[in-house]
Amino acid sequence: MFIKGKNIIVGRNPVLEALKAGSGVDRILLYRNATGDVLTEIKKLARDFNVPVQLVPSQKLDGITNIQHQGIIAYKTLVQYYDLQDIIDQVNGLGQTPLFLILDGITDVRNIGAIARTALCTGVNGIIIPDKGVAALGEDAMKASAGALSHLQIIRVNSLVKAVDTLHLNGIPVYGTVMGSGKPVYEMPLSEPSAIIMGSEDKGIQSALEKSCDGMFHIPMPGNFESLNVSVAAGMILYEVVRQRGEMNTRIIE
């Protein structure tokens, strides 16, 4: 059943049919103890279409809808997801200098929205997110982005480490942000092809990703304060890219 205004699909057969029809399912919440042939088929289709499935307690589902959910709720997608290699090829074909933003562990939709707005304004070619551990790009994120998410190329992957490998294979260096170490941001070669990782404010960048970076940098802060909000930091970094490049990339908007 489609719930008007809530952007969700409720019930086993409706979720199954939405997946079969390619109706843009963003993610699925599944009661952790649910079983059945229909659910087995849903899980298979979800794997095929790279749709994340999150196992949750029944109370989580009950809190989303008072309709009989049969142990499953799906969120309809509000953004189009792209393939990383396809976007790299597209950017190269247009003769642009690649600029990608990788979001690692950012779970606040307001931060996602604010980052998206700045990314759109600064010519980011694609935002790369993991299929788990990031804020859902639903109505709240779309509202926080003032619609910017619908004009950006969002690339969802099942492994950020593999995404970094793909960027490296295409000659795109990957740089990570870190508090108080590495080079100052203005010493980084951001006029060249670049992918920048923004980590969560509490945990930073996961160690496996940090090890795969071609360099680490920080934003110099003369003030005696612990850290910047991640969306503010992203804005400062992206405008340093604009400063170094002298002009913005022409955005690819579909």
Secondary structure, 3 states (H helix, E strand, C coil): CEECCCCEEECHHHHHHHHHHCCCEEEEEEECCCCCHHHHHHHHHHHHCCCCEEEECHHHHHHHCCCCCCCEEEEECCCCECCHHHHHHHHHHCCCCCEEEEEECCCCHHHHHHHHHHHHHCCCCEEEEECCCCCCCCHHHHHHCCCHHHHCCEEEECCHHHHHHHHHHCCCCEEEECCCCCEEHHHCCCCCCEEEEEEECCCECCHHHHHHCCEEEECCCCCCCCCCCHHHHHHHHHHHHHHHHCCCCCCCCC
